Amino acid sequence: MASVEDIAGEDIEYRRRDGKPLLARIYRPRGAAPFPALVEVHGGAWTANDRSTNAAIHRALAASGAVVMAIDFRMPPEAQYPASIQDINLAVRWLKAHAREFAVRPDRVGGLGTSSGGHQLMLSALRPRDPRYSALPVEAPPAVDAGLAFVVLCWSIVDPLARYRMVREKGIERLVNAHHAYWPSEAAMAEGNPQLILERGEAQDLPPALMLQGTSDDNVTPDMADRFAVAYRQAGGRIDLTRFEGEPHAFIAKDPASPASRRALDLITAFVRREGA
């Protein structure tokens, strides 16, 4: 197993539109193949950050023996929902189509998302064959879809409508404006909403999931993770929810060396090894 310090990412182009590339940073592990693999979707209130945002998580996963494809995707002001979900769907299919190149099994490709990236990843995972999301072509066998073998959700906005109402009530203009930039309407927040998709019985897939949530996270409603875990299980899915006492939003990125972050990274890497085997 490589040390985290030995891990470096390589940028590749996974999509080009109108002459503009979309990049992904690939982290390759060492050791015996085949490896589990993940498409990673960063957070940033749907409107900010890039493929380097969660480098501490990427390097820990690669050091533990997983291929990580951390992606850029279209964001406002360039595009609103569902453009980013189309890019995520395409990235999953692209990684499966290139499985041999990265020494991974296409049926063991999972995903990890943080904050708004967790929303977008989970939405794609619940609806991997939705024709709106899978509209972008990729060179791959017809049977390749965007279904995921497992999902890791970190402090994720799995109910964007509830979060919108919370930040509007609290007057958090930065986040209210981010919602307005990404979402065409409140109706869209309800339609592209993992929590409500589960409650409406609309999920196409329910991959095994790991959910991490700090108890001092003021970026989500206090009950968001618990409600989602209950709905996921009631829909027939398997999900492990672990709470981190006193931890804020995005606590791994804020202090990767803290005891809570090290525990979270251990949980993530163990889950990926188990579900990606």
C-alpha positions, 0 to 999 in steps of 0.5 A: 500500500502506498503512502498518501504522500506518494499519491499524485493525480493526472489530469485527463479530458473526459469530455469536450463540448464546443471546443471546451474540455471537461477535465478529471483528475485520475489517482491511480493506486499501486498494488495488485489489480483489479482495483475498485474505482470511484467517480468523485463529485465535489461540493461548492453549493453547485456553483464553485470549486473543482476537481482538486477540492477534496484532494485529501479524500482522493489521496487516501482512497488511492493510497488504500488501493482505489482508482479515483476519478475526480471530475469537473462538471458544468456549473452556473453561470454556464449551465443550470440543472440538469447539465451537471447530472449529465456530465456525472452520468457521462463520467461514470460511463466513461470510466466503465468504458476505460476500465481495462486502462485503469485496471478496474472492473466496470461492475465495481465502479462506485461514487463519492460526493460531498455537500452539493456534490453528494446531491448530484452524485446521489441523484445520478445514482438513483436515476442512472438510466434517466434519458435526460441524464444519459443524453450525452454520448460516450464511446462504450458498449450499449450495455454500459450505463451509469449505475453505481456499485456503491455510493459514499455521501459526505455532509450531502444536500440530499434534500435541496428543497428543504435546504433552500427553505432553511437558508431563505428563512435564515437569510443566508444570501450566499446560499440562497443565491447559489440555489437560484443560480443552479435550480430553475425553480422550486419545482425543479428542487422537488423533482431533482430531489433524492429525498423526495424521489425515495418518498415518491417511490421513483428510484431506479437503483439503490446502491449500498451507501455510506453516509457521513454527517457532522452534528454541528453542520449548519449547512444542512437541516438538522434532520436531513441525514437521518430522514434520508437514511430512513427513506433509503432503508424503507425503499429497500436500500442498504445505508450506513449513517455515521455521525461525527459529534461536534463536526462542521460542514466539510470537516475533512477538507478543513482539517484532514489530520484531525481525529474525526477526519482520520476516523472518517477516512478510515470508514470511507476506505474500508467501505470502498474496499468491502463494496468494491471487492 
